[in-house]
Each structure stands twice: as structure tokens, then as C-alpha cells.
């Protein structure tokens, strides 16, 4: 019986080991976890070792090799969730369910897990329960939810508010997630008509003309790295390959970012149209939306959108009457790994493997998915290409600053009155943004998520643009009541310890060592030498392979640079060395086991 | 200047680093012309009889006695050197660091397949050092001045470093000497 389903799943994906991630997610959906027996079947059928299958499973935190609760609660432990009271919520879940996080109730009903940022920073604390999102949790809600679980009610019945605005209320989504669009620009405008760009513009242009229009717009990648989009497309167009692929990177995992969630909810047609335009430009026939597992609640809806686009001849064969232009899109789910937002890790992951970054060159535009030329563009980048072709490169260049053209969709969260989505032209200062979002007594702003910088008030006049403060869109605001070292820097450092893929030694070790240093300093055992070592060690991070590795020490480095006083206040001035070792704690466990009173 | 005084010890190590030290071969004759040994297995002096210039520490700290000796070395020696992987990173003994000390003790004294201990006697005599929750590298206990990598550090490296320290000259550390594999 069990094996039948696994065999069917393998058959469904043509015994293609590159689709392992899909198979694992399907098997888990059916049984709640991936058993040893099922791993054996997969290994046999796919001609891989059990260790190969196992290493993929253990890499992703939503894949489980042990049975979990019928209701599995994934509570977001990102920074903003904690600021909004996550600890209380967590304790309440533990109290109500009678288990600790990481455990399953004896009756197998409920399991509690922590998870990294789920893209709901404007409505925390939030949790994912059996793929459904629960936002703005309170201790009262926790009681209600656990009670409903004890009564075996379906998860959908546990909502107690109306659905969120916009498409969140669509019968295909029915989610309580709110968009919180506070300011919209060209991307979030209401007058977008799907297919107009393909029908009225692209059909009259050659692929090279499309690429040169994008190049002229000076559009740069919106995921964070800021690579010129037109150039990427041109490289891919010139690369030789029997097949080419367009990936939309919807893995937004940078804590504090949630703009792609809103774009995918409100403008999925625009995202898919952008992918289609890219396909036309580079000569690709296959597209993949790599969607983070956290956004699986959008699945039915997005599939329907794709089907509708087929119906309108905006996907499929001879798209918009352009003879010979065939393109189709499928959705590929991730399974919970921040690193998969890095384009080569994303490709590895889509090939069913551990999401470890590839050494470069070759770049994905030459050798990407399955070894073929591949474009990986962020959700927002693809939407921007549609507005550029709609209105022209000249119009686009008028927006923003000379070298950072266009608009940026910002995800603003933390200590402000109006957290949410703000689409702004590049060139606003942090002060402007604080005013816009109703933030007061601001102590610091984290620009660009944990991999970005912790910016102090003295630099609030700095401008958001590629040449000054570049950002993938995450801005988290901290007011004077926050303990920056304990709450912010520690949380971000723990995040990087958790999310390092483990491939490069410095990235695997240094964040863990920095965490220890922070703990030591917090405990009052720090000395000046510790600060010096933090700086020296952080420099080593530059030899890591990918962007995560390069930036994983940033929370500590930028806070040490911009808020040195906070560190100085905690370290011992008159001591040159303090190991911080606590001998009585170190011998407690062994003495207890052998029944001996410690004498130190 | 009077001859510099050297002390050495092996904590949670296997004495392999000391064996490598002896691998300086006939140069040991040169060395004893240059230095005097105090507390060390090399001359079997068990307790410090005077302050020393250089202390070589093999092994990390797995119990309270290791900590005690290491702290004593720090007090008595001007320069303290972590000598080999175990002193620098905990080395092989630190493989237990991911396992709780309770599990380790249970495996060793109660549950191990070759264990015969019907009365379930556990080592708890006051005379015995207490076991630490994990194996600590030396620099997490006291300030260490230098680290000599290797498992064990090569005899030539040990000779070159001691020679340089004693004569106050520079030491060459080519890649082959400090590489990690």
C-alpha cells in the first residue's frame, strides 16, 4: 500500500532524479514524513544511494524523516516575530499542547517547530499550520487553535477573522494574510492588463530589440545583488544550448522581506508575463517558478492563473500569435532553505539536490539548470521588465536616480505604525521612510535584512540606491526600547548559523564562533581582545563561495562599526583575558551522573 | 643571558606531539646546550621548581586536572604555546563534544558491549579529576600566545619555532608546515 504511492509518485515524475524534491514533498504530503522504507524505494528506483536521498531530506527544514503531528505548527522565530511577542506565543503553544518545541504530542496530533522568516513580517507573530498561514497570533488565539486541534477540526475552520484584502480573499486563496500595500507605483498599479505587453509590444519587436530596451532602462536585479538585467539576458541569448530555461526566483527568504509574496498575490500575471518576455528575448521554451514552500498556500490560485494564461494564448504555443514562440511555466517548490535564494543554489535545489551554491564560472546564463543556459530573475525584476516594455526605457529612466533607475518595492516592518509594502522610486532617504511609515524614537534600521547593514540615526540621511544603501527591499525598524545586541544581532547571527549550507569552512564555523563571542560579551565576560578577534575573523568570510557566506558576519560587523559603544559598555576594561568558562557549570552534569558533590 | 627554561606537558592528548618533539633527533643535543628543562615528561620533573620562559602544551582540557595544570603553566611560563591539534582545537578527544557527557559515561561504564560492571560502580572518588561537559581547547581556558598546528606538528616546525624563540629570530612558516591536511 505504502510502496504503491511511492512507486506512483516516482512514475509521475518519469523516474527523473532531478525531480527528487517534488517526489519527496508529495510523499511527505501523503504520509506526513519520509520513512526509511520509502527512502529505500526511492534510492532503488532512482539508482541513487540512500545517503544521496537522505542528504537532500536533511538539508531542507520542511522535509522530515520522522513522523510529525497531524497538525504541525511552524512558528516563525525571525526578528520581527520576536519583537512582536513570539516568546509568549511559543510558551502558550507549549503550555496548551503539553510539549516543547521540537516534539510531537504522544497521541501524534500536534508537533511544534520553529522556522526562519516566513515572509509575514508586517503581521507577526505568524505561524504556518499545515501549509495555512496564521498571522497576528495572540495567546488567546493559541488557546483557541490548540483546542480546535484537540477536537480534530480542519485547519481552515480555525480562522476567526475575514480573509485578507485583494486576492487573499479569492476563493482559490482564502487566506487571512493581508497585503498592507501602503504606497503603490508602476508595479502595484491597478491598471495593469495581462498580455498587453506581449500582444502590443513584444509581438512587434525582435528579441534583440527587447533586450536593448531592457538594457536602456538600466534595470538592475531586485533580489539584492543588483546585476544589470539586460546584460544577463544578452549573455543567455548568446549562450549556446539545445534548451534554455527561465527561472523566477520566488524564494524570498531574507528575514523582513515579503514584497514578492504581495506581488505574487496581486500581480501573478505580471510575473508570468515577465518570464514570458524573458523567454522570448533569450529563446527559452521552459520556465520554472521556484516558489518557497512557505507560500504554498498560493498553490491552487497560481495554478489557475497559469491555466487562464494558457486559455488566453499568453502561454503555450505560438504565444500572442508570434509564430514559433512556445513557452510554458511550471511551479517548483523549495522546502525551506534560505540559501536557495542564491541563484546557483536555487538551480541545484530545483535539480533535487542539496541547495549548495555552485562554484562560478560557469555562470547560470551559460550552464544552469540541467547544464543548459538559464536566467534566474527575481519576482520584482520580472515585473519591472513588463512595465519597461509597456512604457518604454526612457519613461523608466525618469524614475529614480541616474544610476538606480525605476522603483523599488520595500518591505517595511518593525517598530512603526504602518508596516507593509511601499513602492518608491530609488533615491529616498531613511528619514523619509521613517516618516512615511510612522516610526518614532528610532534607534536603528536594518537595511537589506540580516545580510545588510544596521544603520544608526547619524546615517539616516543616507539614500536608498545601488551606489549608497543597496537593498533587496527589507527594512526593519528598531526603536529605543530594543536591545540591539541581545535581540537583533544575536537573532541574525543565529539565523546564519542555521542557514549556512556548510560547504565552506569559514561560513560553517565563524558565525557559530561569533555567536559564542556575543554570548560571552552579553554575560559580561568579554574583553577588548574579543572585539579585535570578531573583526579579524569576520574578514575571513570573504573567501566563502557565495553571497550568504560573504555577508553572514555582517550583523556583527556592522553593529560593531555603527554601535561600538554598546559593545564597549559590556566588556571588562581592566582585564586582558577572560575565557568566560564556568567551571562549576562544566562539571555539573558528570558529577550528577556519578553521584558526586563537585569540589572546585 | 642565562639559558631559557622550557616546561612541557600533555593534557588530553596522546603524547604524539611529545614523540614528534623527540623526532628532532640529534638536534636535541643542541637544544639542551641552549635551554634548561623544568617540569616536563622529557626530564621527568613532576612539579615546577622555578619560573619558566616557554611552556609547550599538548592536548586540550577534558577534566579539572587538565584545567588546573594549564592554569599553573600560565602562571609559571612567560610564553605559552598550544602544541598540536588537540591543544588548538580539542582534536580527537573533542569528538565527544556533540554527545552529552552522561551518554559518554553510560557507554563507558554501564552500557558498552565490552563493559563488565555488574555492580554498576561509577568513578566518583574524590581523588579523581572531575570530567568536563566537553573538551575545551587551551585558548578557551587561558590566554595562549602561539599555536603550532599539526597532528602532530612536524619535528622541523617544533625545532624551528623553539630555535627562533630562543634566539629571537624570525621563523619561516611555509604553507606545507601550517596546512590543515
Interface residues (C-beta under 8 A of the other chain):
Chain A: X576 X577 X579 X580 X581 X583 X585 X586 X587 X588 X589 X590 X591 X593 X594 X595 X596 X598 X599 X600
Chain B: X64 X67 X100 X101 X102 X105 X106 X122 X123 X124 X126 X130 X131 X132 X133 X134 X136 X139 X140 X141 X142 X143
